[in-house]
Amino acid sequence: MEKVIFKEEILLYFDELISILFDREYFSYEKNAILYVDKIVDFITLEINSFPHKSTPQKLRYLGTNYIFYKANNRTTWYIFFERQDSIFLITGISNNHCEEAKRL
């Protein structure tokens, strides 16, 4: 069975993301922003072992050597970067298609 570990900075990012999504009125209710982030986390923990992963381009390796993507909706795709050792996955970075890094994928 695989084990998924999130770097502390990724967990902090998820907390900040909830606030950003609510404060910028992407969601009318904070609970909906929480559910949105929970779906990303659920996808990572449930699908990282079975979802096809790709090697990260050299210029983005500081985020992690592999990545998978999660299409949250028609406008936003999340890229989850990680390191893998046997059945242990360390989540080391996250970005979306609205960020500069996504242009290099």
Secondary structure as the mmCIF struct_conf table of DSSP 4:
data_model
#
loop_
_struct_conf.conf_type_id
_struct_conf.id
_struct_conf.beg_label_comp_id
_struct_conf.beg_label_asym_id
_struct_conf.beg_label_seq_id
_struct_conf.end_label_comp_id
_struct_conf.end_label_asym_id
_struct_conf.end_label_seq_id
STRN STRN1 LYS A 3 PHE A 6
HELX_RH_AL_P HELX_RH_AL_P1 GLU A 8 ASP A 23
TURN_TY1_P TURN_TY1_P1 ARG A 24 GLU A 25
BEND BEND1 TYR A 26 TYR A 29
HELX_RH_AL_P HELX_RH_AL_P2 GLU A 30 GLU A 47
TURN_TY1_P TURN_TY1_P2 ILE A 48 SER A 50
BEND BEND2 PHE A 51 PHE A 51
STRN STRN2 LYS A 54 SER A 55
HELX_LH_PP_P HELX_LH_PP_P1 THR A 56 PRO A 57
HELX_RH_3T_P HELX_RH_3T_P1 GLN A 58 LEU A 63
BEND BEND3 THR A 65 THR A 65
STRN STRN3 ASN A 66 LYS A 71
BEND BEND4 ASN A 73 ARG A 75
STRN STRN4 THR A 77 GLN A 85
TURN_TY1_P TURN_TY1_P3 ASP A 86 SER A 87
STRN STRN5 ILE A 88 ASN A 96
TURN_TY1_P TURN_TY1_P4 ASN A 97 HIS A 98
BEND BEND5 CYS A 99 CYS A 99
HELX_RH_3T_P HELX_RH_3T_P2 GLU A 100 ARG A 104
#
